[in-house]
Amino acid sequence: MARIAFVFPGQGSQYVGMGKSLAEKFPQIKESFNLANQTLGFDLTNLCFHGPEEELQQTANTQPAILTVSIACYNLLKDRGIQAEVTAGHSLGEYSALVAAGALDFSTALRLVRKRGQLMQEAASKGVGGMAAILGLDGQKTREACAEAGKIGIVEPVNYNCPGQIVIAGENEALDEALKIAKEKGAKRAVRLAVSGPFHSSLMQPVSEKLALELENINFSEPEIPVVTNVSGTYLREAEKIKEALVQQVCSSVQWEESIKNMTAQGVDTFIEVGPGKVLSGLIKKISKNVQILHVEDLDSLEKTMGCLEGGQ
């Protein structure tokens, strides 16, 4: 029997048309989208299926859109009796992971990520900074590049995605300086990313504080299966620690590589990326060569994944 982890994508995986083929075939998927429309008070379904792209790309819309598609795909797996031993999500995806683990209900998660997206969009609109990818440089040298560039402003490693891929974030001038130093230290590539703010850096502290106020009124349940958190890459099993993890996550680095290594160390041999895109599948391939990687985002990928799982049982 496969030992399965469900992993959920974060921002950047969205595309116009996501979820459409599934909603046309499965009434329960249509219901998920209808519930999202009612909860949020606008037509998220139409935005996911038809765009316009510029509107879908707005952080306040992207976050609930990805959550909705991810949970719709998760429900299809659940309906087919596919169960995971553990869940994890990259940044925003952690909210989908919490829903899948039974720690948070879908409607509450939708309202939370809509608010989180609005807060992040608001912070980004101030134009204080951005993000960049450093390829082909190890963690130590990347941290050194940030420390040296830190003399002129804030810049920090924020996503440890996989070996040889680290994302840094910070104030624009310091970020450009860190890219220059990273290249001097031997980075294969050091490029700015098309994002609107320095997400997961200490510059997002005000967002973190506002999100903490939102979370005060939310009751989390004990997770039915553990959730691996971004902030530490370790297994979380207690409801009372969830809020703290979500608050820290906004202005802390995403320990994705560590998360995957911890799951494989616990015997996970099959990862199913649940939701739009295959970003996480690509990262997992670079972290572990000995696992099966599947994904579910549309009819075709659902059939392929079910075929692989049924064939392996």
ZIPE-V853805 format. One record per backbone hydrogen bond with DSSP energy under -1.0 kcal/mol. NH is the residue of the N-H (numbers start at 0). CO is the residue of the C=O. E is the energy in kcal/mol with one decimal. If there is no record, write none. Layout:
NH,CO,E + NH,CO,E
This chain:
4,269,-2.4 + 5,85,-1.8 + 6,271,-2.5 + 7,87,-2.0 + 12,9,-1.3 + 16,47,-3.9 + 17,14,-1.7 + 19,16,-1.7 + 22,18,-2.2 + 23,19,-1.9 + 25,21,-2.9 + 29,25,-1.5 + 30,26,-2.1 + 31,27,-1.6 + 32,28,-2.0 + 33,29,-2.5 + 34,30,-2.6 + 35,31,-1.9 + 36,32,-2.4 + 37,33,-2.3 + 38,34,-2.7 + 39,35,-2.5 + 40,36,-2.1 + 43,41,-1.9 + 46,42,-1.4 + 47,43,-2.7 + 48,44,-2.7 + 49,45,-2.8 + 50,46,-1.3 + 55,51,-1.9 + 56,52,-2.3 + 60,57,-2.2 + 61,57,-3.1 + 62,58,-2.0 + 64,60,-1.9 + 65,61,-2.7 + 66,62,-2.0 + 67,63,-2.3 + 68,64,-2.1 + 69,65,-2.6 + 70,66,-2.6 + 71,67,-2.2 + 72,68,-2.3 + 73,69,-2.3 + 74,70,-2.4 + 75,71,-1.3 + 76,72,-1.6 + 77,73,-2.6 + 78,74,-2.7 + 79,75,-1.0 + 80,77,-2.1 + 81,76,-2.5 + 84,3,-3.1 + 86,225,-2.0 + 87,5,-1.9 + 89,7,-2.4 + 92,89,-2.3 + 93,90,-2.4 + 94,91,-2.0 + 96,92,-2.3 + 97,93,-1.9 + 98,94,-1.9 + 99,95,-2.6 + 100,96,-1.6 + 101,98,-1.5 + 102,97,-2.4 + 108,104,-2.4 + 109,105,-2.4 + 110,106,-2.1 + 111,107,-2.4 + 112,108,-2.8 + 113,109,-2.1 + 114,110,-2.0 + 115,111,-2.9 + 116,112,-2.6 + 117,113,-2.1 + 118,114,-2.6 + 119,115,-2.4 + 120,116,-2.5 + 121,117,-2.4 + 122,118,-2.1 + 123,119,-2.5 + 124,120,-1.9 + 125,122,-1.1 + 126,123,-2.3 + 129,169,-2.0 + 131,167,-2.6 + 132,190,-2.8 + 133,165,-3.3 + 134,188,-3.0 + 135,163,-2.4 + 141,137,-2.1 + 142,138,-2.6 + 143,139,-2.1 + 144,140,-2.3 + 145,141,-2.1 + 146,142,-2.5 + 147,143,-2.6 + 148,144,-2.2 + 149,145,-1.4 + 150,147,-1.1 + 151,148,-1.9 + 155,168,-2.9 + 157,166,-3.6 + 158,166,-1.9 + 159,253,-2.7 + 160,158,-1.2 + 160,164,-1.3 + 161,164,-1.3 + 164,161,-2.4 + 165,133,-2.2 + 166,158,-2.4 + 167,131,-3.0 + 168,155,-2.7 + 169,129,-2.0 + 170,153,-2.7 + 174,170,-2.7 + 175,171,-2.4 + 176,172,-1.9 + 177,173,-2.4 + 178,174,-2.0 + 179,175,-1.8 + 180,176,-2.4 + 181,177,-2.6 + 182,178,-1.9 + 183,179,-1.8 + 184,180,-1.8 + 185,182,-1.3 + 186,181,-2.4 + 187,134,-2.0 + 188,134,-1.4 + 190,132,-2.0 + 192,130,-2.8 + 194,192,-2.1 + 198,196,-1.7 + 199,249,-1.3 + 200,197,-1.5 + 203,200,-2.0 + 204,201,-1.6 + 207,203,-2.2 + 208,204,-2.3 + 209,205,-1.9 + 210,206,-2.7 + 211,207,-2.0 + 212,208,-1.2 + 213,209,-1.5 + 214,210,-2.4 + 215,211,-1.0 + 217,214,-1.7 + 220,102,-2.2 + 223,100,-3.5 + 226,235,-2.1 + 227,86,-2.8 + 228,233,-2.1 + 232,228,-2.5 + 235,226,-2.5 + 240,237,-1.1 + 241,238,-1.5 + 244,240,-1.8 + 245,241,-2.4 + 246,242,-2.5 + 247,243,-2.5 + 248,244,-2.0 + 250,247,-1.2 + 253,157,-3.5 + 254,229,-2.6 + 255,253,-1.5 + 256,159,-2.6 + 258,254,-1.9 + 259,255,-2.3 + 260,256,-2.3 + 261,257,-2.4 + 262,258,-1.9 + 263,259,-2.5 + 264,260,-2.2 + 265,261,-1.0 + 266,263,-1.8 + 267,262,-2.3 + 268,2,-2.0 + 269,2,-1.9 + 270,291,-2.9 + 271,4,-2.7 + 272,293,-2.9 + 273,6,-2.8 + 274,295,-2.5 + 281,277,-1.8 + 282,278,-1.7 + 283,279,-3.0 + 284,280,-2.0 + 287,283,-3.0 + 291,268,-3.0 + 293,270,-3.1 + 295,272,-2.6 + 301,297,-2.2 + 302,298,-2.4 + 303,299,-2.2 + 304,300,-2.5 + 305,301,-2.6 + 306,302,-2.3 + 307,303,-2.3 + 308,304,-2.5 + 309,305,-2.7 + 310,306,-2.1 + 311,307,-1.3
